[in-house]
């Protein structure tokens, strides 16, 4: 477990962006089935609460499932609120693919290429035939039978964005030129190049994941905290309180 501290330099003309007064916000990047890392981040947050104000919230940026080995454990932990703070769970494109598959089995043709087979396996669903592009409807039925109702309600209840003070939280990004309150769900879950290349203000600092980076990427208009947990064994949590920014990091490479 590593801990780093970041503070925004205060410019001469305007104050730095700030979270609302009296609240501490924990924002966690893409988890992708790494329940071991989520457990470590949870423990780090619990320790960090010793100095917290009365109001705290954890915003999860989505992509709880796929690619990593324990998607069902991640969803179960969050669905059962086994977490040291209240949470707001945002929807990533991977949750969107899973939910679409439940309604349309043909979606597995795409989802299996994005790590969906690992999620199916984590719920005990046989992936022998879907690996070959077969039995999509039977596989959907098997997942419906294996998926606890609490897990389905959690996934269906995920939000596309959240906003606190001068920070806007979403999974992937936003469409430049469109007011934050009018962003489409598709852009919030799938944005990439146009968003990443934009260097002017979005109206608030956008905190996002979706595009893995080697280390948290702090820009003037956005902060990317997706450190590729499923592949790197590093999960990042951004802590915002007033004008302060700092990081909690779960890092299995150090073990």
N, C-alpha and C positions, 0 to 999 in steps of 0.2 A: 504494500500500500504506500503510495507516494502522495505528498501534499505539496501544492505550489500556491503561491500568492501572487495575484495580479491586481494592480490598481491603475485606474484610468488617470492619465496626466490631465491636470486641469489647465485649459487654455486661458489666455488672457481675456478673451472676448465673451465667452459663454460658459456656463457650468457644464460639467460632464453629464451624460445620460444617467438617470437614476431610477431605481425601483421605488415604488410607493413607500412613504414613510412608515416605519413600524412593522415592516414585513421582510422576511428573508425568503428568497426564492432559490430552490435547488432545481436545476435543469439537467436532465440526463439524456445523453445521446443514444444512438442506435444500439440496441442490446442484441438482437439477432440470436436468440436462443442460448445466450451465455448466462444461465442462472447463477453460476459460480461467481461471475463478476458482479452481477446485480446484488448478490448477497453481500459481497465485500463493500460495495458502494452504500448499501443499506446500513451496514455496521459503521461506516465512516460518517454517514449523516447522523446516526444516533449519537455518536461521540461528539459531533460538532454542535448538537443541539444544546449542549451545556451553556453555550454563550448566546443562544438565540433569543430574539424578542418573542412576545406572546403569540404572534402570528407567523406561521411558516407554511409553505406549500411546496410540493415537488411537482414540476411539470416534466412529464416524460414525452420525448419528441417522436415516439413511434418506432416502428420496425422492431417489435418484440419477438417476432417469429421469423422462421426460415434461416437456412445456412448453418447456424450453430446447432448443437445436439439436443438442447433441452427447451424447445419452444413451449411445450405443454407446462413445464415447471415455471417458466417465466410468467405465462398467462395466469396460471393458478395462483402464484404469489400475489400478483396485482389484483386479480379478481377477488381474492379473499382478504385484501387489504392488509397483508402481512408486510407492513412497511412502517417505518417510524414516524412518518408525517402523513397528513392528508395528501392525496395525489390528484392531478389532472392529467389524464392520459390522452395524448393526441394520436391521431391515426396516421400511420405511414402507408406508403404504397404497398407494402407487403401484407398488412392487415386488409387493405382494400382488395388485393388479389384473393386472399383467403375467403373473404365474405362473398365476393363475386362467384367463386367456385361453389360455395354452398347453394347458390341460386342457379348457376349454369355450369354443369360439369365440364363443358367444352373449354372453360377457362383454364383447366389443368394443363392444356397444351402449352400455354404461356407460363403459368405459375410454376410448373415443374422445372423450368429453366432458370428460375430465380430462387431456388432453394426450397420450393414447396414440398419436395419429397422428404426432406429432413423433418419438416413439421409433421407431415403425415406419419412418418415413422415414430416420432416422439409421442404420438397419440396411439401407438400400437396398430396402425393401419398397414397392411401388407402393401409394399410398393413395387413388388416384382413386375406386375403387369403395367402399371402406369409408367414405370421406367422405360418400357418399350412403346409407350404411346397408346396403350390399350386400357379398356375397362374403366373409363373415366366416370361413368355414371355409378357403377358398382363401388368405385373408390369414394365418390362423394357420399353415397349412402353409408359406407363404413365409417367415414369421418363423422357424419351426423350422429351415428349411434355411439361413437366413442367420445364425442365432444360434450363435456359437462355443460349443463344449461348456464351455470354461472360464468363459464368461459365465453360462451356465445353472447351472453348479455354484456359482458365486459367489452368484447370486441365490437359489438354493435353500438355500444355507447360511447366509443372514442370520439373525440372532437377533432375538428380540422385545424383549429388555431386557438390561441389564448393571448391575452394582452394584459400587461401589468406596467403601469407607469409609462416609461419611455422605451419599453421592450415589448416586442411582438414575437410570439413563439409559434413555430409551425414545423412540419417535418422537413420539407425539401426547400422551400423558398417561396417567392412571390413573383408576380409578373410586373416588371417595371412600368410605371405610368398609370397603374390601376390603384385606386385607394385601397388601403389595407382591409377596410370593412367590406369591400366588393370583390375580393379575390375569390376565384373559383376553387372548389375542392380539388379539381384536377391539378391546378397550378400549385396549390399548397402541398400536395403529396408527390408531385413528379418534377417540379421545376429543376433546371440545371443550368445550361450554358448562359441563357439570356440573363438570368438572375445573378449567377456567379460573376459574370463579366461587367455587371453594372456597378459603377463606382460613385454614384450620387445617392442622395438620401432617399429612403423609402418612407420617410415620415417618422419612423421609429427604428431602433436597432433591431434587426431580425435575428433571432437566435434559432438555429436550424441544425439539421443533420443531413442524412441522405447521401452526401458525397464524401466518402472517406478521405481524411487528411492524416498526415503523419503525426501532427500535433495540433491542438486547438488553434484555429485560425481567427485572429482578432482583426477585423477591418473597421473602417470608420462607420460603415453602414450595416454590418452584419457580423455575427460570430458563429463559426462552424465548430460544433463539438462532436462530430462523428469521427471517432478515431479507430474505426474498423474493428470493433470488438471481436467479431467472430474469427477474424484472421490474425489479428495482432495480439489478442488477449489483453487489450487495454480498453477500459471503459471510462469515459470522462463525465464528470458532473461539474457544471458551472454554478457557482454560488454568487448570487446578487443580493446586495443589501445596501440601500442608499446609493451612493456613487461608487461603492467598492465592488470589485470583481475578484474572485479567486477560484481555484480549482481543487476538487477532490478527484483522485485518480485511483481506480482499481487496476493493478498491473500484475498479472500472473507471470510475466517474464522475470520478475524479481524473486520468484520462489524456486 
